[in-house]
Amino acid sequence: MIAARLPGLIWIVIAYTISLILQIQTAATIEQCVTFTILIILFGTIYWYSNLFLPRRYWLYFVLQSLIVYISAFFMRNIPVIIITLYPLLIGQVIGATGRKKNYLFLIILVLFTINTLVIVPFKSIDTFLIMTIPIMVVIVSYAVIFFNQVNARIRTQHILEEIELAHQQVERLTIHNERQRLARDLHDTLAQGLAGLKMQLEATNIHLNKGNDKRAKEIVVQSMRRVSETLAAARLAIDNLRLHTKEEYDFQQCIIDEVQHFTDATGLECHVNFRIMKQLSSTISEHCLRIITECLSNIARHAKATNVWIRIEEKGGILSLLVKDDGVGFNIEMKIGKGSHYGLLGIQERVRIIGGKVDINSEKDKGTNIQINIPLQGAE
């Protein structure tokens, strides 16, 4: 802002020099010249520190500077050059700093200017005075208004840039949070579920070995090996997605069939699947739905103690309906979801929220669990 006040300070020095020369030519006393000099220095000092007054204390600034201008004018013996030069500067600075919301101030300043001019300027010199003052005043006021508008625009731009920077930081924090959530879901839905399935198959193998059913045990071992390979492939895909943000194209129905087959082979539970989808689903919805079904089956295998499982997937009226039901022991929904360690149900809720759906989980003791999910397909990606 020092550079912004420098032109005005130069203008004050020029006005002072011209006025002092005119005083000396009219035989002004040393006391008058010294007093005039002190007043101009005071005017220049207040002008230089005008940021302490403007824009909030513009009235105080205007009163102080106006008094100095008109007191200085009384020491002039000829046409009051100080009024011609400094008063327009004062008007322009105040009007420019206060803005258009203070238009009434402009009228008050003009009235004071007219009254004081009639008092100070000799009547015979008024026409010359006005011819010289009015153009100068128009130019300086216009410059001041334009200048302060640019300053205010620069300040607003700076504030906007600061707000954008804060918003950018917030977006960055949210992005990191979302990526952590996605990483947790991907790890849970690949490694955790894969290891859980492998554990169930190993337990089944151990049971068959204890019963002497080596043939069935070998079959489950082969299935376990295949399951490990699929889990590793899913883990690699999750890592690739984190690096490249790519999406796998799913054959959704076949993936569901494969997942149910793995579940049946590992648990021996009967799973009834009803698939009624005629349109192609987006890769995002297919991926999340597959992960949700996988998590539901994993929970049933580990906790439900069920004998039957029903899966129904159908599309009707632009809504994808997904139902997973079992006839197991059920659970306390509030306690399970409230546990910080039960990431499965939290992961289901997060995935449903991401694809804009709604989930309804109902479970009663010894009456099984019913998970109903509705996903709008219109506008979904």
N, C-alpha and C positions, 0 to 999 in steps of 0.2 A: 504493500500500500504506500510505501515511501515514494516509489516512482509515480504513483497516481497523484500524489500531492505536490510533486516537484514542479509541474507546469504552473500551478496556481501560485506557488511561492515565487517563481520567476516573474509572473505577472505583477505580484505585489511589489517586488523590487523595482520593476520598470515604472510602475505608478508612483512609487515613492521618489525615484530619481527625477522624474518629470516634475512632480509637485515641488520638490526641493529647489530645482532650478528656477521654477516660476516664483517661488518665495524669495529667493535671493535677488532676482531681477526686480521685484517690487519692494526691495529694501526691508525685508523682514528682519526682526531682531534675532540675536543669537538664542535668547530664551525661547522664542517662538519655534525656531528651527530645532532646538534640542527637545522641546516638548512634543513637537510634531514627530520627530524621530522615535522618541520613546513610545508614542501611541502606535506608530506603524509597526515597531518591533513587537509590541504587545499583540497587535492584530495578527501579525505573521505567526507568532508563537501559538496563539489560540487556534489559528487555522491549521498549523502543523499537527496539533494534538486534537483535531476535530473529532477523531474517532472516539474520544472520551465522552463526547456530547451526542453525536449523531448515531442512529436516528432517534433514540428515545428522548434525549434532552434537547431537541432541536429548538424549542422555545428559548431556553437559556442561552444557547449558542447564538441564536439570531439576535436576541436583545443585547448581549455583550458586544458582539461585533458591530451591530448597528450604531450603538452608542459611540464606539471608537471611531467609526467612519464619520459620523456627523460632528463629533467633537473635533476631529482632525480637520474637517472641512471649514470650521470657524477660523482656523489659522491661515487659510488661503486668502490672499488679497485679490485674486482674480477669479476666473472661472474655476469652480471647485473640481479640479481634476480627480481628486480622491473619490468623490461621489460618482463621477462618470466611469471610473475604472474599477473601484473595489465593490461598490454596491451591487452592480450586476453579478460580480463573482460570488458575493454573499447570497444573492437570490438564487443563482443557479445551483450553488452547493446545497442549500436548504431544500429547494424543490426537488433536486435530484435525489437527495438522501431520503426524504420523507415519502416520495412516490406520489402516484396519482390519487391515493386515498386522502391526501391533504391538499386538495385543490383550493379549499377555502383559505388556506395559508397564503397561497399565491395572491389572492384578492386583497388580503390584509396587507401584504408587503407592498403591493402597488399603491394602496391608499396611503400608507406611511411615506412611501417614496414621493408621492405627489405633494403631500402636506409639507414635508421637510424641504422639498425642492423649492416650494413657494416661499418658505421662510428664509432659506439660506441663499438661494440664487437671486441675484438682482433681477428685477422685472425686465429690464431691457436686454438681459442676456438669456432669458428663458428659451426663446426660439432656437438660438445657437446651441444651448445646453441640451435641449430635447433632440435636436437633429444629430448631435454627437452621441447622446446617451442611449436612445432607443435602439438603434441598430446594434450597438455594442451589447446591450442587455439581451436582445433577441438571440444574438449569436452565442453569448456565454451561457444563457439559460438553456438553449437547445443543446449545446455541447454537454452541459452538465447533466441534463436529463438522459441523453443518449449514453453518456459515460457511466452514470450510476445504474442505468438499466443493464448495461453490459456487466458491471460489477455484480449486481444482484443475480443476473443469469449465471455468471461464473460461480457464485456462491451456491446457487441452487444445483448447478451441475455437480459441484463438489459434494454436496449432500447426497445427491442421487448416486454418485459413484461410491460413496461410503455405504449407502444402503445396499447397493448391488454387491459390494464386497462382503457385507454381512450376510446377505442372502446366499451368496456363493459359498461362504463358509458353512452356513446352515445346510445347504444342499449337499455339500461334501460330507458333513457329519451324518446326514440321513443316508447318503449313498453307502458310506462305510457300514452303518448300522444294518442297512438292508442286505449288503453283501455278506455280512456276518450271519444274518438270519438265514440267507440262502445257503451259505456254506454249511451251517448247522443242519438244515433240512436235507441237503444233498448227502452229507456224511451219514446222517441217520437213515436215509432211505436207500443207501447203497451198502456201505460197510456194515452198519449196525444191523439192518434187516438181513443182509446176506449172512452175517455171522450167526444171527439168531436162527435162521433157517438151517444153516449147517449144523448148529448145535442140536436142533430137533432131529435131524437125520442121523447124527451120530448116536443120539440117545436111542433112536429106533434100531439102529444097527446093533447096539449093545444088547438090547432086549432080544433081538433075533438070535444073536450069538449065544446068549445065555440059554435060549430054548433049543439050541442046536440047529436052527434053521439057517445054515450057512449060505444056501443059495439066495434066499431073500436078503440076507445081510450084504452079500456081494453086490446085488442089484442096487441096494441103497447106497453103497459106497461109490458105485459108478455114478449114480445120480448126484451124490455129494460132490464128486470131482467136477461134474458138469456145472453144478451150482457155483462152485468156487470160481470156475472160469467166467461164468456170467457175472458174478459179483465183481471180479477184477475188471471186466469190460465196462461194467456200469460205473465203477470208480474212476476208470480212465476217462470215460465220457464226462463225468462230473468235473474232473480236472480240466478237460478241454473246454467245457462250457465256461468255467471260471476264467480261463485264459483268453478265449476267443469269443465268448458270448454267442456261441452258435447253438442251434436247436436241432435235435434229432427228429427226423420224420418218422412217425410211428404208424405201423399198421395196428390201430388201436384194438380191434377185435382179437387179432391173433395174439397180441401181447397179453390181453386179459385171459385168453384160453391157456397160454403158456404159464401164466402166473397161477391160475387155478390148478393146473396140472401139477406144478411143483408143490403147491399147498396140499393137494390130495395125496401125492406120493409120500410127503413127509409126515402127514398126520393121520392118514387113513380116514379122514372125515369126508362125508358126502357133501359135495358142493353143487348147488343147483344154480345154473346161470341162465338168465333171460336177457338176451341182447337184441334190442330193437332200435337200431339207428340206421337211417337211410342216407343221411348226408355226411359229407366229409367234415370231420372236426379239425379245428386248428391244432397245430403241434403243441401250443401252450396248454390248451385245455386237455388234450390227450395225455400229455406228460403228467400234469398235476393229477388228473383223475386216476391214472395208472398208479401213481405213487400213493394216492389216498387208499385205493383198493388194496394195494400191497400192505400198507400199514394196518388196515382193518383186519386182513387175514392173519397178519403176524400177531396182532393182539389176541385174536380168537384162539390161535394155536397155543399161545403162551398162558392165557389167563381164563378163557371162557369155559373150558371143560365142556364144550358143546359136542353134539352128535350130528347136527345138520347146520349147513350154512346156505343162505340164499343171497344171490347177487342179481339185481335187476338194473339194467341200464337202458333207458329209452328216451326218445326225443319227441316232444309233443308241444305244438304251439310256440316254437322258438325257445323252449325250456328243456335243458338236458337234466333228466332226473336220474339220480344214482342212489340206489338203496343197497345197503349191506346189513344183513340180519342173521342172527344166530339164536339157538335155543339153549344157550349156556347158563351159567350161574348169575350173570349180570354183575353190576358194580355200582358204587355210589359215584354219580357223575361229578358232583361238586368236589368231593375229596380227591378224585383222580385228576381232574383238570387243575385243581388248586395246587397239586404237588409239582414243585419245580423240576423234579427229576422225570416226570412223565411227559417226555418230549413228543411221544407219538400223537396224542390227542391235540396238543398245541400245534404240532406240525400240520395236522389235518385242518384245523381252524385257520391257520395262516395261509395254507394253499387255497382253501375255499375263498378267503378274503381277497387274495391276489387276483383270482379269475372272476371276481365280482359276484360270487354265489352266496347262498345261505345254507347253513348246516344245522340240523336238528338231531341231537343225540338223546335217545330215550333208553333207559335201562332200569330194570327192576330185579330184585333178588329172586333167583331161581326162575326168571321169566325171560332171560336172554337180553340181548341188546339190539337196538334198531337205530341205524345211522342213515338219515335221509338228507341228501344234498340236492339242491336245485340251483342250476347255473343258467343264466340267460345267455343265449347264443348270439343274439343280435348285438353287433358292435364289439363282441369279444374277439380277442386275437389269440 
